[in-house]
Amino acid sequence: MDVCNHIKEITLLKHPKELVCEECIKTGDDWVHLRTCQTCGATLCCDQSPNQHMTKHYHHTKHPVIISAQPGERWLWCYPHELFVEY
């Protein structure tokens, strides 16, 4: 399977410090699932969540790769290449 350079460049995964959406917690909103940015380590809510903070984070920062922060899930997603990779 071909893997993009964004994913190839990751040598150490950043995992969430806490299992909360850093933005939703500020406003008291709920989230469905959590994702962690592999550039800056921010943990934010997924696209199934009302606020979709992680996708907004990508559009604002252009940080390309996230991992699932959900316990038991082991995958990466590259936004620019729309590439899903399990690890």
Backbone as a printed PyTorch tensor [residue, N CA C, xyz], in Angstrom:
tensor([[[  0.8480,  -1.1870,   0.0000],
         [  0.0000,   0.0000,   0.0000],
         [  0.8880,   1.2430,   0.0000]],

        [[  0.5500,   2.1830,  -0.8390],
         [  1.2770,   3.4390,  -0.8710],
         [  0.8370,   4.3190,   0.2890]],

        [[  1.8110,   4.9190,   0.9420],
         [  1.5500,   5.8380,   2.0340],
         [  2.1580,   7.1750,   1.6460]],

        [[  1.4360,   8.2500,   1.8920],
         [  1.9190,   9.5750,   1.5130],
         [  3.0770,  10.0170,   2.4100]],

        [[  3.7870,  11.0290,   1.9580],
         [  4.9230,  11.5570,   2.7170],
         [  4.5030,  12.1420,   4.0570]],

        [[  3.2840,  12.7040,   4.1350],
         [  2.8150,  13.2490,   5.4090],
         [  2.8190,  12.1680,   6.4860]],

        [[  2.3640,  10.9830,   6.1250],
         [  2.3170,   9.8810,   7.0910],
         [  3.7060,   9.2750,   7.2770]],

        [[  4.4600,   9.1420,   6.2010],
         [  5.8190,   8.5870,   6.2990],
         [  6.7040,   9.4060,   7.2390]],

        [[  6.4810,  10.7080,   7.3060],
         [  7.3090,  11.5930,   8.1230],
         [  7.0580,  11.4400,   9.6230]],

        [[  5.9750,  10.7940,  10.0000],
         [  5.6620,  10.6250,  11.4250],
         [  6.4910,   9.4700,  11.9750]],

        [[  7.3220,   9.7810,  12.9480],
         [  8.1700,   8.7510,  13.5550],
         [  7.7220,   8.4060,  14.9690]],

        [[  7.0030,   9.3070,  15.6180],
         [  6.5040,   9.0820,  16.9690],
         [  5.1010,   9.6610,  17.0620]],

        [[  4.1340,   8.8300,  17.4310],
         [  2.7510,   9.2980,  17.5050],
         [  2.5240,  10.1680,  18.7290]],

        [[  1.7610,  11.2300,  18.5190],
         [  1.3230,  12.0820,  19.6210],
         [ -0.0420,  11.5520,  20.0770]],

        [[ -0.1620,  11.2490,  21.3580],
         [ -1.4190,  10.7450,  21.9090],
         [ -2.0550,  11.8240,  22.7730]],

        [[ -3.3650,  11.7420,  22.9890],
         [ -4.0350,  12.7950,  23.7580],
         [ -3.5450,  12.8570,  25.2060]],

        [[ -3.4810,  14.0790,  25.7190],
         [ -3.1540,  14.2710,  27.1320],
         [ -4.3790,  13.9450,  27.9850]],

        [[ -5.5460,  14.3170,  27.4730],
         [ -6.8250,  14.0370,  28.1220],
         [ -7.8190,  13.6230,  27.0410]],

        [[ -8.8070,  12.8440,  27.4140],
         [ -9.8220,  12.4140,  26.4440],
         [-10.9970,  13.3890,  26.4520]],

        [[-10.7020,  14.6270,  26.0410],
         [-11.7110,  15.6720,  25.9000],
         [-11.3920,  16.4800,  24.6540]],

        [[-12.4100,  17.0620,  24.0450],
         [-12.1860,  18.0170,  22.9610],
         [-11.7980,  19.3350,  23.6170]],

        [[-10.6050,  19.8180,  23.2840],
         [-10.0800,  21.0320,  23.8960],
         [-10.9630,  22.2520,  23.6550]],

        [[-11.7080,  22.2720,  22.5570],
         [-12.5920,  23.4010,  22.2510],
         [-13.9910,  23.2050,  22.8280]],

        [[-14.5490,  22.0060,  22.7050],
         [-15.9010,  21.7550,  23.2310],
         [-15.9550,  21.9430,  24.7470]],

        [[-14.8780,  21.5690,  25.4300],
         [-14.8490,  21.6680,  26.8840],
         [-14.9620,  23.1320,  27.3240]],

        [[-14.4560,  24.0520,  26.5180],
         [-14.5150,  25.4870,  26.8410],
         [-15.9420,  26.0250,  26.8150]],

        [[-16.7780,  25.4400,  25.9500],
         [-18.1460,  25.9470,  25.7740],
         [-19.2060,  25.0160,  26.3460]],

        [[-18.7720,  23.8880,  26.8960],
         [-19.7250,  22.9450,  27.4760],
         [-20.4550,  22.1140,  26.4380]],

        [[-19.9140,  22.0500,  25.2130],
         [-20.5480,  21.2560,  24.1520],
         [-20.1360,  19.7930,  24.2610]],

        [[-20.9140,  18.9430,  23.5970],
         [-20.6360,  17.5050,  23.5660],
         [-19.9190,  17.1340,  22.2780]],

        [[-19.2520,  15.9960,  22.3000],
         [-18.5780,  15.4730,  21.1130],
         [-18.8850,  13.9890,  20.9990]],

        [[-18.6200,  13.4190,  19.8180],
         [-18.8690,  11.9970,  19.5620],
         [-17.5730,  11.2080,  19.7120]],

        [[-16.5550,  11.5680,  18.9240],
         [-15.2510,  10.8990,  18.9590],
         [-14.1580,  11.9580,  18.9680]],

        [[-12.9610,  11.5440,  19.3450],
         [-11.8380,  12.4680,  19.4370],
         [-10.7210,  12.0770,  18.4830]],

        [[-10.0050,  13.0870,  17.9990],
         [ -8.8650,  12.9060,  17.1140],
         [ -7.7100,  13.7410,  17.6540]],

        [[ -6.4640,  13.2800,  17.4150],
         [ -5.2940,  14.0250,  17.8720],
         [ -4.4320,  14.4050,  16.6830]],

        [[ -4.1340,  15.6930,  16.5690],
         [ -3.2890,  16.2280,  15.5030],
         [ -1.8610,  15.7450,  15.7070]],

        [[ -1.2490,  15.2550,  14.6570],
         [  0.1100,  14.7370,  14.7500],
         [  1.1680,  15.8070,  14.5250]],

        [[  0.7640,  17.0270,  14.2550],
         [  1.7120,  18.1330,  14.1610],
         [  1.8480,  18.8340,  15.5100]],

        [[  0.7270,  19.1990,  16.1110],
         [  0.7800,  20.0010,  17.3350],
         [  0.2680,  19.2790,  18.5840]],

        [[ -0.3820,  18.1190,  18.4180],
         [ -0.8710,  17.3680,  19.5630],
         [ -2.2450,  17.7760,  20.0710]],

        [[ -2.9170,  18.7050,  19.4010],
         [ -4.2620,  19.1170,  19.8280],
         [ -5.2150,  17.9350,  19.7130]],

        [[ -6.0830,  17.7720,  20.7050],
         [ -7.1220,  16.7450,  20.6660],
         [ -8.4570,  17.4510,  20.5370]],

        [[ -9.1660,  17.1290,  19.4480],
         [-10.4050,  17.8150,  19.1020],
         [-11.4310,  16.8160,  18.5930]],

        [[-12.6670,  17.2650,  18.4490],
         [-13.7680,  16.3790,  18.0660],
         [-13.8030,  16.0910,  16.5660]],

        [[-14.4390,  14.9720,  16.2310],
         [-14.5020,  14.4540,  14.8620],
         [-15.6260,  15.1080,  14.0470]],

        [[-15.7320,  14.6980,  12.7990],
         [-16.7590,  15.2400,  11.9030],
         [-18.1710,  14.7840,  12.2590]],

        [[-18.3150,  13.7300,  13.0460],
         [-19.6460,  13.3070,  13.4950],
         [-20.1330,  14.1610,  14.6660]],

        [[-19.2370,  14.9100,  15.2570],
         [-19.5750,  15.7980,  16.3700],
         [-20.1560,  17.0940,  15.8230]],

        [[-21.0380,  17.7500,  16.5830],
         [-21.6860,  18.9660,  16.0830],
         [-20.7170,  20.0660,  15.6410]],

        [[-19.5980,  20.2440,  16.3460],
         [-18.6920,  21.3560,  16.0460],
         [-17.5650,  21.0240,  15.0650]],

        [[-17.2940,  19.7610,  14.8400],
         [-16.2670,  19.3230,  13.8750],
         [-14.9530,  20.0960,  14.0410]],

        [[-14.4960,  20.1950,  15.2860],
         [-13.3210,  21.0190,  15.5710],
         [-12.0330,  20.5420,  14.8890]],

        [[-11.8380,  19.2230,  14.7290],
         [-10.5770,  18.7820,  14.1230],
         [-10.4920,  19.1800,  12.6570]],

        [[-11.5630,  19.0600,  11.9120],
         [-11.5310,  19.4740,  10.5070],
         [-11.3400,  20.9850,  10.4060]],

        [[-11.9600,  21.7340,  11.3010],
         [-11.7440,  23.1870,  11.3240],
         [-10.2760,  23.4940,  11.6260]],

        [[ -9.6980,  22.7280,  12.5380],
         [ -8.2780,  22.8800,  12.8780],
         [ -7.4230,  22.6440,  11.6340]],

        [[ -7.7160,  21.6000,  10.8880],
         [ -6.9590,  21.3250,   9.6540],
         [ -7.0700,  22.4970,   8.6780]],

        [[ -8.2820,  22.9960,   8.4420],
         [ -8.4580,  24.0830,   7.4750],
         [ -7.7460,  25.3510,   7.9260]],

        [[ -7.6790,  25.5740,   9.2180],
         [ -7.0150,  26.7720,   9.7490],
         [ -5.4900,  26.6380,   9.7560]],

        [[ -4.9830,  25.4560,  10.1320],
         [ -3.5400,  25.2740,  10.3320],
         [ -2.8350,  24.5450,   9.1940]],

        [[ -3.5890,  23.7530,   8.4360],
         [ -3.0400,  22.8760,   7.3930],
         [ -2.1830,  21.7520,   7.9750]],

        [[ -2.3510,  21.4320,   9.2570],
         [ -1.6790,  20.2670,   9.8490],
         [ -2.3100,  19.0350,   9.2230]],

        [[ -1.5520,  18.2050,   8.5070],
         [ -2.1410,  17.2140,   7.6150],
         [ -2.6400,  15.9130,   8.2320]],

        [[ -2.0390,  15.4340,   9.3280],
         [ -2.3350,  14.0710,   9.7840],
         [ -2.8880,  14.0630,  11.2020]],

        [[ -3.9160,  13.2190,  11.3980],
         [ -4.4990,  12.9980,  12.7190],
         [ -4.5100,  11.5030,  13.0080]],

        [[ -4.6370,  11.1720,  14.2880],
         [ -4.9200,   9.7930,  14.6730],
         [ -6.2150,   9.7930,  15.4590]],

        [[ -6.8410,   8.6280,  15.5360],
         [ -7.9880,   8.4840,  16.4170],
         [ -7.4800,   8.5140,  17.8480]],

        [[ -8.1750,   9.2450,  18.6940],
         [ -7.8430,   9.2860,  20.1190],
         [ -8.7450,   8.3360,  20.9070]],

        [[ -9.5780,   7.5870,  20.1960],
         [-10.4930,   6.6550,  20.8490],
         [ -9.7360,   5.4210,  21.3120]],

        [[ -9.9330,   5.0090,  22.5580],
         [ -9.2820,   3.7850,  23.0420],
         [ -9.6140,   2.5960,  22.1340]],

        [[ -8.5960,   1.8450,  21.7710],
         [ -8.7830,   0.6640,  20.9390],
         [ -8.7290,   0.9170,  19.4470]],

        [[ -8.8100,   2.1630,  19.0110],
         [ -8.7110,   2.4800,  17.5860],
         [ -7.2750,   2.8510,  17.2710]],

        [[ -6.7570,   2.2970,  16.1640],
         [ -5.3560,   2.5230,  15.7910],
         [ -5.2800,   2.8500,  14.3080]],

        [[ -5.5160,   4.1100,  13.9820],
         [ -5.4380,   4.5340,  12.5960],
         [ -5.0140,   5.9900,  12.4850]],

        [[ -4.5170,   6.3230,  11.2880],
         [ -4.1330,   7.6880,  10.9330],
         [ -4.9710,   8.1350,   9.7440]],

        [[ -5.1670,   9.4220,   9.6070],
         [ -5.8720,  10.0090,   8.4760],
         [ -5.0600,  11.1990,   7.9810]],

        [[ -4.8090,  11.2370,   6.6770],
         [ -4.1450,  12.3710,   6.0470],
         [ -5.2190,  13.1770,   5.3150]],

        [[ -5.4480,  14.4010,   5.7650],
         [ -6.4610,  15.2530,   5.1320],
         [ -6.1550,  15.5600,   3.6680]],

        [[ -4.9560,  16.0490,   3.3230],
         [ -4.7300,  16.4310,   1.9200],
         [ -4.8810,  15.2680,   0.9450]],

        [[ -4.4770,  14.0670,   1.3660],
         [ -4.5270,  12.9110,   0.4560],
         [ -5.7450,  12.0340,   0.6900]],

        [[ -6.5650,  12.3990,   1.6890],
         [ -7.7420,  11.5960,   2.0490],
         [ -7.3530,  10.1350,   2.1650]],

        [[ -6.3080,   9.8840,   2.9570],
         [ -5.7260,   8.5650,   3.1000],
         [ -5.9010,   8.0470,   4.5190]],

        [[ -6.4950,   6.8710,   4.6360],
         [ -6.7300,   6.1890,   5.9170],
         [ -5.7360,   5.0480,   6.0360]],

        [[ -4.9950,   4.9930,   7.1530],
         [ -4.0030,   3.9390,   7.3610],
         [ -4.1520,   3.3910,   8.7710]],

        [[ -4.3410,   2.0690,   8.8640],
         [ -4.3650,   1.4370,  10.1760],
         [ -2.9360,   1.0930,  10.5860]],

        [[ -2.6790,   1.1160,  11.8930],
         [ -1.3480,   0.7460,  12.3820],
         [ -1.4580,  -0.2310,  13.5260]]])
